[in-house]
Amino acid sequence: MLAPTCWTKNALGKASTCPLPVPFSASQSSRNLSCRNITETTRNCLRPRTASPTTTIRFILNSLLTISKILRSIKRCHFILSISHAKLLGQDISRVFLEKEGDHMSYLSQRAVMTIAIFFQADPDELNFVPLNKGMTNHSFRLDYDGKSYHFRQPRPNHQIIDRVQEAAVYQAIQPYNFCDSPLYLDPETGFKLSPFLPKARPCDPRKKQDLISWTKQIKRLHQARIEVPHNFDLFAQINHYEKLRGTRPSLFPDYQETKAKVFSLKPYLDTVPKELCLTHLDPVADNCLFYQEGGQSKLQLTDWEYAGMQDPHVDLAMFAIYAGYEKAELDHLLDLYFGQKCPEDIKTKIYCYMAICGLLWSTWCEAFQPDRAFSTYGRRQYRYAKEYAAIALKRRGVA
């Protein structure tokens, strides 16, 4: 007769079986068991058993591992509860540290730390965040954990200008094409993004011939893929949106209204120009094009797809040029390189229009979100593109 069994868990959490005692009855005693048998059975049960050294060591290690997991869980719960308690009390939990470097501040929220700790199921103290560059809309960190490095992005405070749901749709759409590493974690609500870290990566040099050739090949590969997403990026609507966010503050540029009028006068012409819309990066600037080594080969990733949407792919050429600070001759060289021959004149006129529109877009962005930068070298340069290329485009069309 087999003894019934019950299920238990050992120190490693694995199921094992142990025998249940067989019910004892008087009839069984009279037929099968004598007092001597009972006494011998009892003596065997009470006799101490000596475990082997290997079993003892394994038991101790398993116990220590279990205790360690319990302590880490308690610490993690305490961390989460402390955050929740602080929120209930209305305390400011927005900053873990602020590290001043020049004119920028490194910012990391406790919510970010908590989110990543939960993602890794780690003790928050084991996460090492190292500030990297400070972008115009995000703070970037290198996260070191468990012998590996990651790139962590957190939006700047009060800079919720990106539709993160749309951004998530873009990353899903480009995943099969290997333009960049897929995010390990992306939260559309907070904008937190965790992705693999590229060691010794460097940005594209817009004045280095080989870099420029590699960039044009990669951006052209994106455009030729003809990827589609459910949203578009309307340049003129975005300018009006940023201007509205600027509020009642007048523009720092005295002739802003005149320049805007000239730029917007290009819209009817652009509406008539043939365009093949596709997923366009819209921020493929040199800093978002990273060269890195893998398997002894140089590779290029397009990063930061926050603004990406359906648009004329030739806008990417204008975006790259205005950020690189290109003069007209450099822009024309870029266009010839992209098209593999002399850029057609009608397309060149269209791209000159985009140069003006994108220049006004980003100078208005600066006035809305970083007024101190609007009159910096970057802001003034973007505004200069708006004025100069609006005049060039209008002249090419015989309007001015």
Kinemage of the C-alpha trace (Angstrom):
@kinemage 1
@onewidth
@group {chain A} dominant
@subgroup {mainchain}
@vectorlist {calphas} color= white
{ca met a 1} P 0.000 0.000 0.000
{ca leu a 2} L 1.410 3.405 -1.060
{ca ala a 3} L 1.320 6.170 1.496
{ca pro a 4} L -0.623 9.309 0.491
{ca thr a 5} L 1.517 12.385 -0.299
{ca cys a 6} L 1.271 16.153 0.189
{ca trp a 7} L 3.009 18.978 -1.774
{ca thr a 8} L 5.584 21.203 -0.079
{ca lys a 9} L 8.260 23.677 -1.271
{ca asn a 10} L 11.911 23.518 -0.403
{ca ala a 11} L 14.258 26.461 0.102
{ca leu a 12} L 14.611 26.931 -3.651
{ca gly a 13} L 10.872 27.143 -4.119
{ca lys a 14} L 10.634 23.784 -5.934
{ca ala a 15} L 7.841 21.339 -5.236
{ca ser a 16} L 8.666 18.046 -3.556
{ca thr a 17} L 6.719 15.222 -1.979
{ca cys a 18} L 6.745 13.740 1.503
{ca pro a 19} L 4.757 10.730 2.821
{ca leu a 20} L 1.723 11.220 5.041
{ca pro a 21} L 1.330 8.805 7.966
{ca val a 22} L -0.952 5.855 7.286
{ca pro a 23} L -4.050 5.978 9.505
{ca phe a 24} L -3.749 3.493 12.372
{ca ser a 25} L -6.630 1.209 13.378
{ca ala a 26} L -7.080 -1.540 16.056
{ca ser a 27} L -7.907 -4.162 13.453
{ca gln a 28} L -4.615 -3.518 11.702
{ca ser a 29} L -2.791 -3.748 15.041
{ca ser a 30} L -4.238 -7.153 15.827
{ca arg a 31} L -3.513 -8.540 12.418
{ca asn a 32} L -0.184 -6.979 11.401
{ca leu a 33} L 1.556 -5.212 14.252
{ca ser a 34} L 2.862 -6.347 17.592
{ca cys a 35} L 4.010 -4.222 20.520
{ca arg a 36} L 7.577 -5.013 19.558
{ca asn a 37} L 7.005 -3.766 16.051
{ca ile a 38} L 5.501 -0.538 17.370
{ca thr a 39} L 8.412 -0.008 19.771
{ca glu a 40} L 10.965 -0.607 17.011
{ca thr a 41} L 9.155 1.750 14.672
{ca thr a 42} L 9.080 4.471 17.323
{ca arg a 43} L 12.794 4.009 18.058
{ca asn a 44} L 13.617 4.368 14.360
{ca cys a 45} L 11.591 7.556 14.100
{ca leu a 46} L 13.307 9.110 17.104
{ca arg a 47} L 16.838 8.063 16.090
{ca pro a 48} L 18.765 11.201 14.963
{ca arg a 49} L 19.822 11.223 11.328
{ca thr a 50} L 23.188 12.665 10.310
{ca ala a 51} L 23.132 14.749 7.084
{ca ser a 52} L 26.078 14.686 4.740
{ca pro a 53} L 28.332 17.804 4.634
{ca thr a 54} L 27.219 18.516 1.048
{ca thr a 55} L 23.564 18.514 2.041
{ca thr a 56} L 24.258 20.780 5.005
{ca ile a 57} L 26.211 23.290 2.913
{ca arg a 58} L 23.507 23.308 0.248
{ca phe a 59} L 20.854 23.919 2.890
{ca ile a 60} L 22.820 26.827 4.390
{ca leu a 61} L 23.416 28.443 0.979
{ca asn a 62} L 19.767 28.066 0.008
{ca ser a 63} L 18.716 29.595 3.313
{ca leu a 64} L 21.069 32.544 2.867
{ca leu a 65} L 19.786 33.068 -0.676
{ca thr a 66} L 16.201 33.049 0.541
{ca ile a 67} L 16.981 35.505 3.341
{ca ser a 68} L 18.769 37.781 0.864
{ca lys a 69} L 15.745 37.781 -1.451
{ca ile a 70} L 13.435 38.541 1.444
{ca leu a 71} L 15.605 41.483 2.595
{ca arg a 72} L 15.779 42.905 -0.922
{ca ser a 73} L 12.001 42.609 -1.277
{ca ile a 74} L 11.497 44.369 2.055
{ca lys a 75} L 13.860 47.175 1.012
{ca arg a 76} L 12.131 47.532 -2.356
{ca cys a 77} L 8.715 47.690 -0.696
{ca his a 78} L 10.002 50.269 1.761
{ca phe a 79} L 11.269 52.371 -1.145
{ca ile a 80} L 7.912 52.223 -2.935
{ca leu a 81} L 5.964 52.961 0.247
{ca ser a 82} L 8.191 55.938 1.050
{ca ile a 83} L 7.444 57.404 -2.392
{ca ser a 84} L 3.707 56.848 -1.959
{ca his a 85} L 3.788 58.341 1.538
{ca ala a 86} L 5.623 61.405 0.286
{ca lys a 87} L 3.025 61.896 -2.441
{ca leu a 88} L 0.174 61.646 0.085
{ca leu a 89} L 1.860 64.304 2.211
{ca gly a 90} L 2.353 66.533 -0.806
{ca gln a 91} L 6.122 66.484 -0.483
{ca asp a 92} L 8.381 67.308 -3.419
{ca ile a 93} L 9.825 64.060 -4.708
{ca ser a 94} L 10.791 65.370 -8.109
{ca arg a 95} L 14.563 65.413 -7.712
{ca val a 96} L 17.022 62.817 -6.593
{ca phe a 97} L 19.990 64.988 -7.455
{ca leu a 98} L 20.824 68.148 -9.307
{ca glu a 99} L 24.324 68.445 -10.633
{ca lys a 100} L 25.250 71.784 -12.194
{ca glu a 101} L 27.460 71.565 -15.260
{ca gly a 102} L 27.853 74.857 -17.084
{ca asp a 103} L 24.406 76.212 -17.856
{ca his a 104} L 22.621 72.874 -17.549
{ca met a 105} L 21.329 70.783 -14.693
{ca ser a 106} L 21.360 66.991 -14.474
{ca tyr a 107} L 17.924 65.941 -13.322
{ca leu a 108} L 16.737 62.536 -12.179
{ca ser a 109} L 13.349 61.938 -10.587
{ca gln a 110} L 12.708 59.424 -7.852
{ca arg a 111} L 9.868 58.086 -9.950
{ca ala a 112} L 12.418 57.236 -12.624
{ca val a 113} L 14.600 55.391 -10.117
{ca met a 114} L 11.593 53.514 -8.762
{ca thr a 115} L 10.401 52.581 -12.258
{ca ile a 116} L 13.739 51.137 -13.315
{ca ala a 117} L 14.238 49.390 -9.959
{ca ile a 118} L 10.911 47.624 -10.424
{ca phe a 119} L 11.741 46.815 -14.057
{ca phe a 120} L 14.969 45.081 -13.023
{ca gln a 121} L 13.537 43.811 -9.717
{ca ala a 122} L 16.588 45.452 -8.153
{ca asp a 123} L 17.521 47.341 -5.046
{ca pro a 124} L 17.490 51.061 -6.020
{ca asp a 125} L 20.908 51.449 -4.380
{ca glu a 126} L 22.319 49.026 -6.963
{ca leu a 127} L 21.408 51.367 -9.852
{ca asn a 128} L 24.199 53.740 -10.821
{ca phe a 129} L 23.040 56.678 -12.984
{ca val a 130} L 25.780 58.691 -14.690
{ca pro a 131} L 24.679 61.992 -16.331
{ca leu a 132} L 25.411 62.262 -20.043
{ca asn a 133} L 24.453 65.021 -22.456
{ca lys a 134} L 21.557 67.355 -21.738
{ca gly a 135} L 19.300 67.519 -24.783
{ca met a 136} L 16.805 70.238 -25.542
{ca thr a 137} L 13.869 68.104 -24.361
{ca asn a 138} L 15.469 65.242 -22.406
{ca his a 139} L 18.098 64.342 -19.842
{ca ser a 140} L 20.211 61.311 -20.675
{ca phe a 141} L 22.007 58.955 -18.303
{ca arg a 142} L 24.189 55.915 -18.546
{ca leu a 143} L 22.748 53.331 -16.180
{ca asp a 144} L 25.170 50.743 -14.801
{ca tyr a 145} L 23.587 47.675 -13.240
{ca asp a 146} L 24.621 44.060 -12.765
{ca gly a 147} L 27.745 44.411 -14.888
{ca lys a 148} L 25.913 45.908 -17.872
{ca ser a 149} L 25.336 49.452 -19.120
{ca tyr a 150} L 22.134 50.963 -20.481
{ca his a 151} L 20.997 54.307 -21.809
{ca phe a 152} L 18.186 55.918 -19.830
{ca arg a 153} L 16.183 58.902 -21.058
{ca gln a 154} L 14.003 61.133 -18.924
{ca pro a 155} L 12.099 64.131 -20.301
{ca arg a 156} L 13.013 67.526 -18.887
{ca pro a 157} L 10.580 68.956 -16.293
{ca asn a 158} L 7.649 70.818 -17.876
{ca his a 159} L 8.702 69.681 -21.352
{ca gln a 160} L 5.817 67.341 -22.115
{ca ile a 161} L 5.637 68.480 -25.736
{ca ile a 162} L 6.175 65.088 -27.321
{ca asp a 163} L 3.325 62.677 -27.955
{ca arg a 164} L 4.858 59.551 -26.424
{ca val a 165} L 2.089 57.302 -27.728
{ca gln a 166} L 3.049 58.336 -31.241
{ca glu a 167} L 6.711 57.790 -30.407
{ca ala a 168} L 5.937 54.247 -29.232
{ca ala a 169} L 4.102 53.600 -32.516
{ca val a 170} L 7.182 54.735 -34.442
{ca tyr a 171} L 9.504 52.379 -32.543
{ca gln a 172} L 7.125 49.530 -33.233
{ca ala a 173} L 6.995 50.405 -36.950
{ca ile a 174} L 10.780 50.585 -37.417
{ca gln a 175} L 11.626 47.505 -35.340
{ca pro a 176} L 12.093 45.130 -38.318
{ca tyr a 177} L 14.484 47.509 -40.121
{ca asn a 178} L 17.350 47.701 -37.607
{ca phe a 179} L 17.763 51.484 -37.731
{ca cys a 180} L 18.461 51.412 -33.991
{ca asp a 181} L 18.191 49.143 -30.960
{ca ser a 182} L 14.605 48.576 -29.858
{ca pro a 183} L 13.822 50.083 -26.435
{ca leu a 184} L 13.946 47.668 -23.535
{ca tyr a 185} L 11.405 49.833 -21.727
{ca leu a 186} L 9.274 52.736 -22.978
{ca asp a 187} L 6.486 54.342 -20.970
{ca pro a 188} L 4.235 56.636 -23.051
{ca glu a 189} L 2.918 58.280 -19.883
{ca thr a 190} L 6.231 59.393 -18.374
{ca gly a 191} L 8.454 59.294 -21.441
{ca phe a 192} L 10.994 57.114 -19.623
{ca lys a 193} L 12.981 55.050 -22.103
{ca leu a 194} L 15.596 52.391 -21.439
{ca ser a 195} L 17.734 51.033 -24.266
{ca pro a 196} L 21.092 49.304 -24.745
{ca phe a 197} L 24.113 51.557 -24.253
{ca leu a 198} L 26.531 51.971 -27.139
{ca pro a 199} L 30.058 52.145 -25.690
{ca lys a 200} L 32.486 54.542 -27.355
{ca ala a 201} L 29.786 55.814 -29.714
{ca arg a 202} L 30.418 59.138 -31.423
{ca pro a 203} L 28.098 61.509 -33.266
{ca cys a 204} L 28.242 62.029 -36.998
{ca asp a 205} L 30.621 64.747 -38.161
{ca pro a 206} L 28.652 66.707 -40.810
{ca arg a 207} L 31.899 67.955 -42.366
{ca lys a 208} L 33.629 64.599 -42.583
{ca lys a 209} L 33.221 63.057 -46.045
{ca gln a 210} L 32.858 59.415 -45.001
{ca asp a 211} L 30.459 60.272 -42.184
{ca leu a 212} L 28.291 62.236 -44.576
{ca ile a 213} L 28.250 59.380 -47.093
{ca ser a 214} L 27.203 56.915 -44.369
{ca trp a 215} L 24.508 59.292 -43.112
{ca thr a 216} L 22.976 59.833 -46.557
{ca lys a 217} L 22.890 56.066 -47.164
{ca gln a 218} L 21.159 55.418 -43.849
{ca ile a 219} L 18.602 58.221 -44.146
{ca lys a 220} L 17.881 57.219 -47.739
{ca arg a 221} L 17.329 53.631 -46.608
{ca leu a 222} L 14.721 54.942 -44.152
{ca his a 223} L 12.959 56.941 -46.860
{ca gln a 224} L 13.014 54.075 -49.371
{ca ala a 225} L 11.475 51.704 -46.802
{ca arg a 226} L 8.220 53.691 -47.151
{ca ile a 227} L 7.179 52.950 -43.579
{ca glu a 228} L 3.789 54.285 -42.527
{ca val a 229} L 2.486 55.379 -39.123
{ca pro a 230} L -0.956 56.753 -38.163
{ca his a 231} L 0.220 60.338 -37.485
{ca asn a 232} L 1.883 63.124 -39.413
{ca phe a 233} L 4.035 66.135 -38.522
{ca asp a 234} L 2.580 69.390 -39.886
{ca leu a 235} L 5.376 71.985 -39.995
{ca phe a 236} L 3.138 75.062 -40.191
{ca ala a 237} L 0.787 73.793 -37.472
{ca gln a 238} L 3.758 73.145 -35.184
{ca ile a 239} L 5.049 76.698 -35.654
{ca asn a 240} L 1.657 78.074 -34.623
{ca his a 241} L 1.564 75.638 -31.695
{ca tyr a 242} L 4.972 76.734 -30.382
{ca glu a 243} L 4.042 80.374 -30.867
{ca lys a 244} L 0.910 79.822 -28.789
{ca leu a 245} L 2.950 78.162 -26.045
{ca arg a 246} L 5.210 81.237 -25.990
{ca gly a 247} L 2.220 83.049 -24.551
{ca thr a 248} L 1.907 86.809 -24.445
{ca arg a 249} L 5.644 87.375 -24.495
{ca pro a 250} L 6.630 89.212 -27.670
{ca ser a 251} L 9.240 87.643 -29.903
{ca leu a 252} L 12.843 88.533 -29.221
{ca phe a 253} L 13.223 89.154 -32.940
{ca pro a 254} L 11.799 92.586 -33.883
{ca asp a 255} L 10.853 91.550 -37.429
{ca tyr a 256} L 9.346 88.201 -36.427
{ca gln a 257} L 5.890 88.885 -37.869
{ca glu a 258} L 7.359 89.982 -41.196
{ca thr a 259} L 9.589 86.909 -41.376
{ca lys a 260} L 6.719 84.606 -40.432
{ca ala a 261} L 4.537 86.114 -43.150
{ca lys a 262} L 7.198 85.411 -45.786
{ca val a 263} L 7.716 81.849 -44.567
{ca phe a 264} L 3.989 81.114 -44.500
{ca ser a 265} L 3.630 82.546 -48.011
{ca leu a 266} L 5.520 79.440 -49.159
{ca lys a 267} L 2.694 77.141 -48.077
{ca pro a 268} L 0.461 77.484 -51.175
{ca tyr a 269} L 3.413 76.615 -53.392
{ca leu a 270} L 4.358 73.573 -51.284
{ca asp a 271} L 0.761 72.352 -51.338
{ca thr a 272} L 0.987 72.057 -55.121
{ca val a 273} L 4.378 70.330 -55.256
{ca pro a 274} L 4.255 66.526 -55.700
{ca lys a 275} L 5.319 64.714 -52.531
{ca glu a 276} L 5.433 61.081 -51.487
{ca leu a 277} L 4.816 61.015 -47.754
{ca cys a 278} L 6.458 58.345 -45.613
{ca leu a 279} L 7.852 57.963 -42.109
{ca thr a 280} L 10.397 60.749 -41.769
{ca his a 281} L 12.785 61.141 -38.835
{ca leu a 282} L 12.470 64.957 -38.653
{ca asp a 283} L 15.354 65.260 -36.202
{ca pro a 284} L 18.167 63.343 -37.946
{ca val a 285} L 20.788 65.811 -36.776
{ca ala a 286} L 24.423 64.841 -36.306
{ca asp a 287} L 23.983 64.238 -32.560
{ca asn a 288} L 21.229 61.712 -33.255
{ca cys a 289} L 23.360 59.715 -35.696
{ca leu a 290} L 25.778 57.584 -33.701
{ca phe a 291} L 28.742 55.658 -35.060
{ca tyr a 292} L 29.921 52.674 -33.007
{ca gln a 293} L 32.009 49.544 -33.381
{ca glu a 294} L 30.508 46.067 -33.438
{ca gly a 295} L 32.365 42.950 -34.475
{ca gly a 296} L 35.250 45.028 -35.758
{ca gln a 297} L 32.978 46.991 -38.096
{ca ser a 298} L 31.785 50.600 -37.948
{ca lys a 299} L 27.998 50.874 -37.751
{ca leu a 300} L 25.515 53.748 -37.636
{ca gln a 301} L 22.323 54.096 -35.628
{ca leu a 302} L 19.599 56.716 -35.988
{ca thr a 303} L 18.417 57.565 -32.480
{ca asp a 304} L 15.780 59.810 -30.845
{ca trp a 305} L 12.652 59.297 -32.950
{ca glu a 306} L 10.505 61.643 -30.833
{ca tyr a 307} L 9.398 63.925 -33.663
{ca ala a 308} L 9.136 61.244 -36.359
{ca gly a 309} L 5.951 61.096 -38.384
{ca met a 310} L 4.526 61.078 -41.886
{ca gln a 311} L 6.056 63.906 -43.919
{ca asp a 312} L 7.926 64.653 -47.127
{ca pro a 313} L 11.253 62.781 -46.625
{ca his a 314} L 13.170 65.707 -48.100
{ca val a 315} L 12.445 67.627 -44.892
{ca asp a 316} L 15.102 65.426 -43.245
{ca leu a 317} L 17.750 66.949 -45.520
{ca ala a 318} L 16.809 70.463 -44.455
{ca met a 319} L 16.743 69.465 -40.780
{ca phe a 320} L 20.230 67.981 -40.980
{ca ala a 321} L 21.604 71.043 -42.773
{ca ile a 322} L 20.258 73.728 -40.430
{ca tyr a 323} L 21.521 71.913 -37.347
{ca ala a 324} L 24.935 71.402 -38.944
{ca gly a 325} L 25.156 75.109 -39.702
{ca tyr a 326} L 25.612 74.518 -43.419
{ca glu a 327} L 26.159 77.334 -45.842
{ca lys a 328} L 24.364 77.142 -49.192
{ca ala a 329} L 27.260 75.432 -50.999
{ca glu a 330} L 27.416 72.732 -48.305
{ca leu a 331} L 23.657 72.203 -48.534
{ca asp a 332} L 23.823 71.827 -52.324
{ca his a 333} L 26.630 69.266 -51.921
{ca leu a 334} L 24.496 67.304 -49.441
{ca leu a 335} L 21.569 67.257 -51.878
{ca asp a 336} L 23.751 66.031 -54.754
{ca leu a 337} L 25.172 63.321 -52.513
{ca tyr a 338} L 21.700 62.180 -51.444
{ca phe a 339} L 20.323 62.014 -54.989
{ca gly a 340} L 23.524 60.501 -56.404
{ca gln a 341} L 23.585 63.148 -59.086
{ca lys a 342} L 22.810 66.811 -59.551
{ca cys a 343} L 19.721 67.565 -57.479
{ca pro a 344} L 16.790 68.528 -59.739
{ca glu a 345} L 16.092 72.276 -59.581
{ca asp a 346} L 12.417 71.922 -58.670
{ca ile a 347} L 13.288 69.670 -55.725
{ca lys a 348} L 16.052 72.049 -54.701
{ca thr a 349} L 13.552 74.939 -54.592
{ca lys a 350} L 11.244 72.816 -52.437
{ca ile a 351} L 14.071 71.996 -50.014
{ca tyr a 352} L 15.025 75.688 -49.822
{ca cys a 353} L 11.448 76.282 -48.690
{ca tyr a 354} L 11.904 73.614 -46.017
{ca met a 355} L 15.102 75.323 -44.866
{ca ala a 356} L 13.127 78.504 -44.169
{ca ile a 357} L 10.227 76.699 -42.501
{ca cys a 358} L 12.431 74.512 -40.284
{ca gly a 359} L 14.534 77.519 -39.274
{ca leu a 360} L 11.430 79.355 -38.100
{ca leu a 361} L 10.131 76.186 -36.437
{ca trp a 362} L 13.154 75.763 -34.177
{ca ser a 363} L 13.712 79.446 -33.426
{ca thr a 364} L 10.044 79.617 -32.312
{ca trp a 365} L 10.597 76.422 -30.307
{ca cys a 366} L 13.483 78.115 -28.503
{ca glu a 367} L 11.368 81.148 -27.664
{ca ala a 368} L 8.611 78.933 -26.278
{ca phe a 369} L 10.653 76.531 -24.167
{ca gln a 370} L 14.133 77.993 -23.699
{ca pro a 371} L 13.937 81.786 -24.024
{ca asp a 372} L 17.522 82.080 -22.805
{ca arg a 373} L 18.650 80.075 -25.850
{ca ala a 374} L 16.473 81.898 -28.362
{ca phe a 375} L 19.057 84.640 -28.742
{ca ser a 376} L 21.994 82.285 -28.386
{ca thr a 377} L 24.081 81.197 -31.373
{ca tyr a 378} L 21.703 78.313 -32.060
{ca gly a 379} L 18.497 80.354 -31.860
{ca arg a 380} L 19.816 83.252 -33.946
{ca arg a 381} L 21.185 80.870 -36.561
{ca gln a 382} L 17.810 79.145 -36.947
{ca tyr a 383} L 16.092 82.497 -37.357
{ca arg a 384} L 18.689 83.539 -39.950
{ca tyr a 385} L 17.871 80.412 -41.962
{ca ala a 386} L 14.193 81.395 -41.858
{ca lys a 387} L 14.898 84.856 -43.257
{ca glu a 388} L 17.569 83.964 -45.797
{ca tyr a 389} L 15.972 80.899 -47.319
{ca ala a 390} L 12.503 82.432 -47.437
{ca ala a 391} L 14.042 85.160 -49.601
{ca ile a 392} L 15.959 82.619 -51.719
{ca ala a 393} L 12.880 80.426 -52.267
{ca leu a 394} L 10.657 83.381 -53.149
{ca lys a 395} L 13.262 84.687 -55.589
{ca arg a 396} L 13.569 81.293 -57.302
{ca arg a 397} L 9.822 81.289 -57.775
{ca gly a 398} L 9.910 84.801 -59.193
{ca val a 399} L 7.875 86.234 -56.328
{ca ala a 400} L 10.559 88.540 -54.927
